[in-house]
Amino acid sequence: MELRVNEPGLFIEELVFQIRPELVKRYVELEYEIMAKELAGLDGFCGWQIWVSETNPGRVTSLYFWKDHASYRNLDQEWLSGKKDEITRAFGAENMTFVRAGHETDQRYQMRSLA
């Protein structure tokens, strides 16, 4: 088996939230409508996945896929801040807690394929 690295590799932004368990479905809908759907039109954005924990009720992990790290870094921070505020207003800050941004701390993800 050979490990083949995609060049340039996709950069994966990882965001983890704790959501009130009974509101997870609504949070996922809002994140899609307010954030992921609009990112779809941006250059360098490749897709979005959301994972809901089966063992930790309310734990939600969002993965945003970018063509490369530069595409992620070139995202308009003012626009992004506005979108985060919009989600918080629509969902309610009391219903969610930010846990971590793995891509900013100790974890860097890059897509690789096995050949």
PyMOL commands that set and color helices and strands:
alter all, ss='L'
color gray80, all
select helices_A, chain A and resi 21-39+69-73+77-91+93-95
alter helices_A, ss='H'
color red, helices_A
select strands_A, chain A and resi 3-5+11-19+45-52+59-66+96-100+109-110+112-114
alter strands_A, ss='S'
color yellow, strands_A
deselect
rebuild
show_as cartoon
